[in-house]
């Protein structure tokens, strides 16, 4: 594997890991606002949000090093170390550094004995700040701060993270823990359905807007570039996830018998790996040029 391909692969892996951790944080924090939940589930959500923040703490420094390597055109540590301070003062480096500070503070706040409401508020504020800095990277930063690109990207990042994080948490944590408590499970699934429906609507609108802004309305960029091909693949998986979500919403809004609850749970477990593919595709897209 060439040096260029190795750096691209590392960049994609770091971006995908960051997007997955970011989504788990959004899904976890939103779940803490959902009212009556068992203490065991709340404790598990706190641990998961903390683990996701630690995962980001590990991924972001590597992203900074990869950015520096790309800018100075070398993989030699001494040369990277020499220019690292300059890169951190540039826009791309400074927003990654700000993201790292946010997730580091979030991780540390989980270790401090705080009231649940206080910890939840701190998690929320730091997550909103993290999303703001994350939206100011890559293609969205072309027009400068507080542009339409960044606003659209902020909404897109938050909504797709809320959607993906909600599904991932439901598959690995919430549905298994609430499986023996039928009333709580039904309430949770209906809340999850409304939450995902709202998020999906925002994802679709901002996704179209982002693609239009990135390609400057030139559809030939989508047809003739690797970025465009990957975008189409991502959209295919989004359509599969939307279909599963539609089937779940139909069953959840009807009479939830034990049989339909089981069917919904199976679809959620099927939708979770699809969401992981979508997040990985998003990380890959961020590493490519649309033209």
C-alpha positions as CSV (number, residue, x, y, z in Angstrom):
1,X,0.0,0.0,0.0
2,X,1.4,3.4,-1.0
3,X,1.9,6.2,1.6
4,X,-0.9,8.2,0.1
5,X,-3.4,5.3,0.3
6,X,-2.3,4.5,3.8
7,X,-2.9,8.0,5.0
8,X,-6.3,8.0,3.2
9,X,-7.3,4.8,4.9
10,X,-6.3,6.1,8.3
11,X,-8.2,9.2,7.7
12,X,-11.3,7.3,6.7
13,X,-11.1,5.0,9.8
14,X,-10.6,7.9,12.2
15,X,-13.5,9.9,10.6
16,X,-15.8,6.9,10.8
17,X,-14.8,6.1,14.4
18,X,-15.4,9.7,15.3
19,X,-18.8,9.8,13.6
20,X,-19.9,6.6,15.4
21,X,-18.8,7.9,18.8
22,X,-20.4,11.3,18.0
23,X,-23.7,9.6,17.2
24,X,-23.6,7.4,20.3
25,X,-23.1,10.6,22.4
26,X,-26.1,12.3,20.7
27,X,-28.3,9.3,21.1
28,X,-27.3,8.9,24.7
29,X,-27.8,12.5,25.8
30,X,-31.2,12.7,24.1
31,X,-32.3,9.5,25.8
32,X,-31.5,11.1,29.2
33,X,-34.3,13.6,28.4
34,X,-36.9,10.9,27.8
35,X,-38.5,10.8,31.2
36,X,-39.3,7.6,33.1
37,X,-36.4,5.1,32.5
38,X,-35.0,2.4,34.8
39,X,-32.0,3.5,36.8
40,X,-30.0,0.6,35.3
41,X,-30.7,2.0,31.8
42,X,-29.7,5.6,32.8
43,X,-26.5,4.3,34.4
44,X,-25.7,2.3,31.2
45,X,-26.4,5.4,29.0
46,X,-24.0,7.5,31.2
47,X,-21.3,4.9,30.8
48,X,-21.8,4.6,27.1
49,X,-21.7,8.4,26.5
50,X,-18.5,8.5,28.6
51,X,-17.0,5.6,26.5
52,X,-17.9,7.4,23.3
53,X,-16.3,10.6,24.5
54,X,-13.1,8.7,25.4
55,X,-13.2,7.1,21.9
56,X,-13.3,10.6,20.4
57,X,-10.4,11.6,22.7
58,X,-8.3,8.9,21.1
59,X,-9.4,9.6,17.5
60,X,-9.1,13.4,17.4
61,X,-5.4,13.6,18.2
62,X,-4.7,11.1,15.4
63,X,-6.9,13.2,13.1
64,X,-4.8,16.2,14.0
65,X,-1.6,14.3,13.2
66,X,-3.0,13.1,9.9
67,X,-4.0,16.6,9.0
68,X,-0.5,17.8,9.8
69,X,1.1,15.0,7.8
70,X,-1.1,15.9,4.8
71,X,-0.3,19.6,5.0
72,X,3.5,19.1,5.2
73,X,3.6,16.1,2.8
74,X,5.5,13.8,5.1
75,X,5.0,10.9,7.6
76,X,8.2,11.6,9.5
77,X,7.4,12.3,13.1
78,X,10.1,14.9,13.6
79,X,8.9,17.0,10.7
80,X,5.3,16.6,11.7
81,X,6.2,17.6,15.3
82,X,8.0,20.7,14.0
83,X,5.0,22.1,12.1
84,X,2.3,20.9,14.5
85,X,2.0,24.2,16.4
86,X,1.5,26.1,13.2
87,X,-1.2,23.7,12.0
88,X,-3.0,24.0,15.4
89,X,-3.2,27.8,14.7
90,X,-4.8,27.3,11.3
91,X,-8.6,27.0,11.0
92,X,-8.7,23.2,10.4
93,X,-6.3,22.5,13.2
94,X,-7.9,24.9,15.7
95,X,-11.4,23.4,15.3
96,X,-10.1,19.8,15.8
97,X,-8.3,21.1,18.9
98,X,-11.5,22.7,20.1
99,X,-13.4,19.4,19.5
100,X,-10.8,17.6,21.6
101,X,-11.2,20.0,24.5
102,X,-15.0,19.5,24.4
103,X,-14.8,15.7,24.6
104,X,-12.0,15.8,27.2
105,X,-14.2,18.0,29.4
106,X,-17.1,15.7,28.8
107,X,-15.1,12.7,29.8
108,X,-13.8,14.4,32.9
109,X,-17.3,15.5,33.9
110,X,-18.5,11.9,33.9
111,X,-15.9,11.1,36.6
112,X,-17.0,13.9,39.0
113,X,-19.9,13.1,41.4
114,X,-22.7,15.4,40.2
115,X,-26.5,15.3,40.3
116,X,-28.0,13.6,37.3
117,X,-29.6,16.8,36.1
118,X,-26.3,18.8,36.4
119,X,-24.4,16.1,34.6
120,X,-27.0,15.9,31.8
121,X,-26.9,19.7,31.4
122,X,-23.1,19.6,31.1
123,X,-23.2,16.8,28.6
124,X,-25.7,18.7,26.5
125,X,-23.8,22.0,26.5
126,X,-20.5,20.3,25.6
127,X,-22.2,18.2,22.9
128,X,-23.7,21.3,21.3
129,X,-20.3,23.0,21.3
130,X,-18.7,19.9,19.9
131,X,-21.3,19.8,17.1
132,X,-20.6,23.5,16.3
133,X,-16.9,22.9,15.9
134,X,-17.5,19.7,14.0
135,X,-19.7,21.5,11.5
136,X,-16.9,24.0,10.9
137,X,-14.6,21.4,9.3
138,X,-14.2,20.0,5.8
139,X,-16.4,21.1,2.9
140,X,-18.7,23.1,5.1
141,X,-15.9,25.5,6.1
142,X,-15.3,26.7,2.6
143,X,-17.5,29.8,2.9
144,X,-16.1,30.8,6.4
145,X,-17.8,30.7,9.8
146,X,-21.6,31.1,10.3
147,X,-22.3,30.5,6.6
148,X,-25.3,28.7,5.2
149,X,-23.0,25.7,4.6
150,X,-22.1,25.5,8.3
151,X,-25.6,26.0,9.5
152,X,-26.9,23.3,7.1
153,X,-24.0,21.0,8.1
154,X,-24.7,21.6,11.9
155,X,-28.3,20.6,11.4
156,X,-27.3,17.6,9.3
157,X,-24.7,16.4,11.7
158,X,-27.0,16.7,14.7
159,X,-30.0,15.1,13.1
160,X,-28.1,12.1,11.5
161,X,-26.3,11.6,14.8
162,X,-29.6,11.7,16.7
163,X,-31.1,9.2,14.3
164,X,-28.2,6.8,14.1
165,X,-27.4,7.1,17.8
166,X,-31.0,6.4,18.8
167,X,-31.1,3.3,16.6
168,X,-27.7,2.0,17.9
169,X,-28.6,2.6,21.5
170,X,-32.0,0.9,21.0
171,X,-30.4,-2.2,19.4
172,X,-27.6,-2.8,21.9
173,X,-28.9,-1.3,25.1
174,X,-32.5,-0.1,25.5
175,X,-34.6,-2.8,23.8
176,X,-32.7,-5.7,25.5
177,X,-32.9,-4.0,29.0
178,X,-36.6,-3.1,28.6
179,X,-37.6,-6.3,27.0
180,X,-39.2,-7.7,30.2
181,X,-41.1,-4.4,30.9
182,X,-43.8,-4.2,28.3
183,X,-45.3,-0.9,29.2
184,X,-41.9,0.9,29.3
185,X,-40.8,-0.8,26.1
186,X,-44.0,0.4,24.2
187,X,-43.5,3.9,25.5
188,X,-39.9,3.9,24.6
189,X,-40.5,2.6,21.1
190,X,-43.1,5.2,20.4
191,X,-40.8,8.0,21.6
192,X,-38.0,6.5,19.5
193,X,-40.3,6.5,16.4
194,X,-41.2,10.2,16.8
195,X,-37.6,11.1,17.5
196,X,-36.3,9.3,14.4
197,X,-39.1,10.6,12.1
198,X,-38.2,14.2,13.0
199,X,-34.4,13.5,12.6
200,X,-35.0,11.8,9.2
201,X,-36.9,14.8,7.9
202,X,-34.1,17.1,8.8
203,X,-31.4,14.7,7.4
204,X,-33.2,14.5,4.0
205,X,-33.6,18.3,3.7
206,X,-30.1,19.2,4.8
207,X,-28.5,16.3,2.9
208,X,-30.0,17.6,-0.4
209,X,-28.9,21.2,0.4
210,X,-25.4,20.1,1.4
211,X,-24.9,18.1,-1.8
212,X,-26.2,21.0,-3.9
213,X,-23.8,23.5,-2.1
214,X,-20.8,21.2,-2.3
215,X,-21.2,20.5,-6.0
216,X,-22.4,24.0,-6.7
217,X,-25.5,22.5,-8.4
218,X,-23.4,20.6,-11.0
219,X,-24.8,17.1,-11.1
220,X,-22.0,15.9,-13.3
221,X,-19.7,16.0,-10.2
222,X,-22.0,13.3,-8.7
223,X,-22.0,11.1,-11.8
224,X,-18.3,11.4,-12.6
225,X,-16.5,11.3,-9.2
226,X,-15.6,8.8,-6.5
227,X,-17.3,11.1,-4.1
228,X,-20.5,11.1,-6.1
229,X,-20.5,7.3,-6.4
230,X,-20.0,6.9,-2.7
231,X,-22.8,9.4,-2.0
232,X,-25.1,7.3,-4.1
233,X,-24.1,4.1,-2.2
234,X,-24.8,5.9,1.0
235,X,-28.2,7.1,-0.1
236,X,-29.1,3.5,-1.1
237,X,-28.4,2.4,2.5
238,X,-30.3,5.4,3.8
239,X,-33.3,4.2,1.7
240,X,-33.1,0.7,3.2
241,X,-33.0,2.2,6.7
242,X,-35.9,4.4,5.9
243,X,-37.9,1.4,4.7
244,X,-37.2,-0.5,8.0
245,X,-38.1,2.7,9.9
246,X,-41.4,3.0,8.0
247,X,-42.3,-0.6,8.8
248,X,-41.5,0.0,12.5
249,X,-43.5,3.2,12.7
250,X,-46.5,1.4,11.2
251,X,-46.4,-1.3,13.8
252,X,-45.6,1.0,16.7
253,X,-48.5,3.3,15.9
254,X,-50.8,0.3,15.7
255,X,-51.7,-2.3,18.4
256,X,-48.3,-3.4,19.8
257,X,-48.8,-7.0,20.6
258,X,-46.0,-9.2,21.9
259,X,-45.5,-10.5,18.3
260,X,-45.3,-7.0,16.8
261,X,-42.9,-5.9,19.6
262,X,-40.6,-8.8,18.6
263,X,-40.8,-7.9,14.9
264,X,-39.9,-4.2,15.7
265,X,-37.0,-5.3,17.9
266,X,-35.7,-7.5,15.1
267,X,-35.9,-4.7,12.6
268,X,-34.1,-2.3,15.0
269,X,-31.3,-4.9,15.3
270,X,-31.1,-5.1,11.5
271,X,-31.2,-1.3,11.1
272,X,-28.3,-0.8,13.5
273,X,-25.5,-2.2,11.2
274,X,-27.0,-0.3,8.3
275,X,-26.6,2.9,10.3
276,X,-23.0,1.9,11.0
277,X,-22.5,1.6,7.2
278,X,-24.0,5.0,6.7
279,X,-21.8,6.6,9.3
280,X,-18.7,4.9,7.8
281,X,-19.7,6.2,4.3
282,X,-20.1,9.7,5.8
283,X,-16.6,9.5,7.2
284,X,-15.3,8.3,3.8
285,X,-17.0,11.2,2.0
286,X,-15.4,13.7,4.3
287,X,-12.0,12.5,3.2
288,X,-12.7,12.9,-0.5
289,X,-13.0,15.8,-2.8
290,X,-16.4,16.1,-4.6
291,X,-14.7,17.2,-7.9
